[in-house]
Amino acid sequence: MQTLLAGVLAVFGFAPFGMYPLTVVALLVLFRVWQRCGSAAQAARAGFIFGMGLFSFGVGWVYVALHDYGYMHPLLAITATLLFAALVSSPLALAGYVLLRIRTSERVRVLLLMPALWVMAEWLRGLMFTGFPWLAFGYSQVADSPLLGYAPLFGVYGVSLAVAVSAAALLFVSRVRLSAAGGIALGGVCALWLLGAVLQHVAWTQPYGAPLRVSLLQGNIAQDEKFAQEKLIGSLETYRRLAQSSDARLIIMPETAIPLLRRNVPPYYQEILRDHVRQNGGDILIGVFEKEGDRYFNSVYSLGSAESQHYRKDHLVPFGEFIPMRGMLGWFINEVLRIPMGDLASGGDTQAPLDVAGQKVAVNICYEDVFGEEIIRPLPQATLLVNVTNDAWYGESNAAVQHNQMSQMRALETGRMMLRATNTGVTSVIATDGQVLAQLPQHREGVLTAVVQGYSGSTPYVRWGNVAVLLLLALMLGAAARYSRL
């Protein structure tokens, strides 16, 4: 029960609660339990139970998507949500198992193996079954923790490592109390946090071009109305009205704001939008579906002063946007969940930034902004990041604010401003230091207008990606192996 409650406690470190020290405390509890385990099976069970507390409580909004909008029976939706939590908890069970299978001293196990294996488990979770890095502990430190100084160097997993090292060192101090080793460990934690605070004052990137006036549109179209044929004209009218109310040089609509194939968008409607943004001297980004041959894409395309360009979503969500093992599971999407456009094609991972409104804009769609190693692909060429999202699938849960927190981490990692245009929220403007400069209230129609700045240059994370933190983890595991042989 202690381990389960620790997992639940960790959720309060993330948005919307923002009590970031609690993730250190929660991890300290898990590490203490691992320290007391007598077998690999016990440690695996402890890691799994911690994960069940973390994910059942932290991403329980999966139930909303399955039941409220996927029309799944409540018992089936609850079962599916718990099974999902169990699946993403499995890397923590593996970490606990490996921890106790390695024969070494208590000091090495606590100070090296525990933090390294924790972050390895997070990294693995970000890869398995196309990846689910949600609630990686580094995100809990956005946007007030001193540890955020490590984000431009090592990314979110580097910040997670700093959290895990802090928890391990505090556990070690609690065991050795007033010894010299305990003093060194405590001093190391203080130095780690102090250095993180200092690193926050380093400017890794430089302003590019003139400041730009942008407007982010939030239509607040209910998910159960979004694809209803009788609501289509109302949706088109809402976004036309919002767009024409803006004098910004760059106007951005949310993901699939127009729930049509691009070729089916009325020509007169496109002409109205094009003429308006040309009068503003800029461009508009429009979320639609596109078709090429027999393949469908979740896309964003531009209209306005620049030549029309498009971006097609690369990283698709299994079961939501593509069907794994389609021959066996296609019925699940079509008959059980009834998700519109649930079998899309990937746009590829080599797409160039859009050259619009005097900036080079790297667009990412919905879930893509939770993968830092993918966001850096169009960098350093891109000068602005844009995320278009529809989190209406998750109702009034914490999903949208957690998602926005991950976008804040992307801004920190890249040294670029992030502009988020969403259907129901969180629509926001995020600075290069991860701070939210402005945002609209959730679940309300509105236009968020702000002056933003493009940036050029590269942070260390843009150059290295996750390689740097993986090398750190390899060094820690190598050192643990070496000490184990002594």
Buried (B, 14 or more C-beta within 10 A) or exposed (E): EEBBBBBBBBBBBBBEEBEBBBBBBBBBBBBBBBBEBEEBEBBBBBBBBBBBBBBBBBBBBBBBBBBBBBEBEEEEBBBBBBEBBBBBBBBBBBBBBBBBEBEBEEBBBBBBBBBBBBBBBBBBBBEEEBBBBBBBBBBBBBBEBBBBBBBBBBBBBBBBBBBBBBBBBBBBBEBBEEEEBBEEBBEBBEEBBEBBEEBBEEEBBEBBBEEBBBBBBBBBBBBEBBBEEEBBEEBBEBBBEBBBBBBBBBBBBBBBBBBBBBEEBEEEBBEBBBEBBBEBBBBBBBBBBBBEEEEBBBBBBBBBBBEBBBBBBBBBBBBBBBBEEEEEBBEBBEEBBEBEBBBBBBBEEEBEBBBBBBBBBBBBBBBBBBBBBBBBBBBBEBBBBBBBBBBBBBBEBBBBBBBBBBBBBBBBBBBBBBBBBBBBBBBBBBBBBBBBBBBBEBBEBBBBBBEBBBBBBBBBBBEBBBEBBBEBBEEBBEBBBEBBEE
